[in-house]
């Protein structure tokens, strides 16, 4: 005998919405990137879901060596003045907002 539709609905739970730990906005599925807190090329395994725009901003500002040594946590990233300025700007944008990211002059 097949399960009744109400039986299936009763045990199904929708997944919790992903919230970006950097900007605290809801992450739409098409804007979700997985960020290695310590770059994968440097042995990092732990990942965190971020908005695509937040993820790109991190990599535009910091080299992999800097991410490994100084910015391997969300708190450390948020303490950096340029990330803090970016976060205060992007929090005013809707969750699906994306704008091109330019590499920082600091990294050239």
N, C-alpha and C positions, 0 to 999 in steps of 0.2 A: 504494500500500500504506500502511496506517495504521501510525503508530508504535506500538510495543509500550508497554504501561503502564510497564514498568521503564525504558525509554528516557526517558520523560517524567519519572519520579521521579528519575532520575539527575542531571538538570540543574536541577531545581527546588531553590531554596534559600529557606527561610523567612526573612522579613525579621527583622532584628535587633530585639529588644524595645526599646521606648523607655524610657529612664531619665530621670526628672525631674532636671535639673541643680540644682534648689533643694534637694530633700529626698532625692535619690539612691534613690528607690523606683521600682519598675516601674510604668509608666503603663498601666492597662487602656484599651482602645480607647474605652470609653464615658466615660472620665474625662480624655481628652486635649484640651487647649486649646492654641491657638497664640497665643503672646504676642509682640507687637512690642516689642523692647527699647527702641526710641525709638518713642513712639506714632505710629500711622499718620497721625493728624491733624496731626502735626508733621514729617511727611516721612520717617518711619521705614520701612524696608523689611525689615530683618533680623528674622527671627522665630525663636522657640525653642519647642519643645513642652514644656509643663508639665502637672502635675496640675491639674485644674479647681480644687481647693481652694487650691492654691498661687497660681494665677493670680488667683483672686478676692481672696485676701488682699493681694496686691500692689496691686490697684486699690482696695481698701478703705482702704489706708494712704496711698497717694500720689496726688497730682494728676498730670495729664499733664505739666505744666510741671516738676514735681519729677522725674518719670521721665526726661524729656528731659535735664535739666541735671545731675542728681546720681546717678541710678540706672539708667543705660542698659546696665549689664552685670550678669551674675549675681553676680560677686564684689562689686560695689558694693551690690547688694541684700542679700547675705549679711552684709555688714559692718554693716547697720543693726540696732540692738538689738531692735526689735520683730519684724523678720523672723527674726532669729536665734532668738529665743524661740519663735516660731511653728514654725520648722523643727525645733527640738529636741522640741517637743510632737508634731508630725505624723509624725515618723519612727517613732514607736512604734505608729502606726496601720497597719492592713492597706492594701494598694495601692488597693482599691476604696472606701475610706472617704471619705465626703463629709458635711460638716456645713455648715449655713448660715453665711454670713459676714456680720458686722455692720460697718458703716462706722465707722471710727475717729472718736472725738470730736475728734481733732486736725484732721480735714478739715471739720468742720461750721462 
